[in-house]
Amino acid sequence: MTGRIFIDLFTTLDGVAQAPGGPEEDPSNGFPYGGWQAPFPDEAIGASIWRGISELDALLLGRRTYDIFAGYWPHQSGRIADALNSAPKYVASRGLATLDWEGSSQLGKDLTREVEALREKHENIHVIGSIDFVQTLLREQLFDVLTLWVYPVVLGQGKKVFPEGAHPANVTLLEPAVTGPLGVIQLRYGPAAGDVQTGVVEE
């Protein structure tokens, strides 16, 4: 069995992925727009998000997102909480992490080897949020599917999916975009080989 790594990110039109779920989710650097996702309830997009959660058999998270999730989901009930609480959780952290959430363990320092080991153990491994950690996965192309849910709002500040200095890379569209009635767009990409090419557009 060779499992797949799915990166799932909510982002604004200008690429901000910080604290979509609520004001207290990640107020670091004085971010004032926590919860920007709330004004856009969308059944079609929500169903797509749930399909991913219902099919995952492992979570791979950065330290900050893990701490946020561990402080919230164990105290919740419902199908999303049940899915996340029951799944094995793997945490990428440079320091020694406190892993109180049941089913959690810390990855070793060799990320490439650790990810390959996870592929042998699990079928659908999802990375949710974890913006800083995602930069490493993107740079090393240690992913199979990058799903972006793009919301029709511009914030002008906050942690971005692709910040200044992000590693140049090609991706390929895996399926047609899906657009919800409130303007939320789902985009799914996979890694593509080769360096970024430049040239002149012919008229």
N, C-alpha and C positions, 0 to 999 in steps of 0.2 A: 504493500500500500504506500502510495506517495500522496500525502495530503497537500492541500492548497492553503496559502496564506491570503486572507482577505483583509484589506484595509478599508475601514468604514469611517467616513468623515462628513460632518455637516459643515458647510462653508457658506459665507456670504458671497455676494457678487464680486467683492474686491478681495476675496480669498481668506477672510478671517475665519478661523475655526475655534476660537477661544470661547469657552463657557456658553454654548448654545442652550443648555438646559435650564439655567437659573442664575440669579444674581450672586449666589454664594458658591457656585460651582468652581470658578477660578477667577478671583478678583485681583490676581497678581498684576503688578505694574499699574495699579489704579484703574483697571479696565471697568468702564461704567455701563456696559451694555449686556451684562450677563442675562441670559434668557431671551436672546433676540429671536430664537426659533419659535417661541410660543405663539406669536400672532398668525402663524401659517399652518393651521391644522389641515391636513390633507389626507383623506382616506386612502387614496391610491398609493401615495408615497409611504404612508404609515404601514400599509399592507406589505410593501416591498421591504421595509425595514424589519418588520416582524418575521418575514420569511427567512431573512439572513440570521436573525437571532434564534429562530426555532431550529435551524439546521446546524448551528455551530456545535462542535463537540469539544472546543477548547477556546479559552481567551488568552491572548498575548497582549500585555499592557505595559506601558511605561510607568515609572514610579508615581508620578503625580496623578495620573488618571486612576491608577490602582487605589491610591489613598482616597480619592474622591468616591470611587465606586464602593470601596470597602466600608466607608462611613455611611453609605446610603442604602445599597441594595439588600444587605442582610436584614434590614429593618422594614422591608417592604414585602407585599404579597401580590399575587397575580402572575400571569403567564410569563411576562418578561423577567420579573424577579426570580421566579422559579427556574427559568432557563439559565440565567446568569449565576445564581447561587449554586446550582447543581453542577455547573461545568468546571472542569479543572482550570485553574488560573496560573499563568506563568508571567513572572514579573522581571522586566529588564531594569536593573538598577546598578549603578556603579558602587554604591555603598551597601551596607548591610540593612536590608529592609525588614520592617516589622510586618509579618504576614499573618494577621489575625483572621482574615476571611477564610472560611473553611475551603479546603481544596487548593490552597495557594502554595506555590514554590517559586524560588528565585532562580533565574537562569545564571549560568556561568559566564565567564568573561569572553569566551570565544563564541560570538553571536552566530556566525555562519554555521558552526558545528551544532550549536544548540537548536537553531531553526531547522536544520536538516534532521536532527533527532526528533523534533516535534512532528515533522512530516511523516516520519515512520510510525508514530504513535496515534496520530489523529488525522481525520479526513478533512474537516472544515475548521480551520483555525482563524479566528477573527481578531483583528486589532481595531479597537474602538477608541476614537480620540487619540490620546498619546502623541501629541503633535511633535514634540522633540524627538521621541523615539522613532516616529515614522520617517523623519529625515534620514536616519541611518538605514532603514529598510529600503527607502527609495534609492538612496545613493548606491547601495550594494545590490540593488534589484533583488532583494529577498522578499518578493511578494509575487502573487499571481493575478490578483484582481484588486484594483483601486476603485472604490465606489465613492463618488462625490455627490452629495445632495446639495445643490446650489440654490440658495434662497435669494429672492429678489429684494435685497436690502444691502446698502453700502454703509459701513461703519467708520472707515478711515483710520482705524487703529485696532491693535490687538494682534495676537499670535496668528501667523498665517500658515496655510498649508505649504506654500512655497515661499519662504522668506527670502530676503536679499541674501545672496550667497548660496542658494540652493544648488545642488549639483546638477549640471546640464544633463538631460537624458531624453530619450525618445519614449513615447508610449503609443499604444495602438488601441483604437476604439473597439471594444468587444461586442457591442450590440447597439442598436439605435437608442438615442436618448429618449427618456420618458418625461413628459411634462404634465404636472398636475394642474388643476383648475386655478390655483392661486399663484401660479408662476414658478413653483419649485421644480427644478430640473434634476433628474437622475442621470449621471454619466458614469459609465463603467469602462475602465482602461486596464490594459495589461502591459507588462514591460516589453520594450522593443529593443533589439540589438543595434549596435552601431553608435557612432558619435553624432551629435546634432550637426546637421548640414546647413549651409547658408548659400545664397546665390542671389540672382537678380530675376524678378518676376517678369516674364515676357508678356508684352501687351498683345 
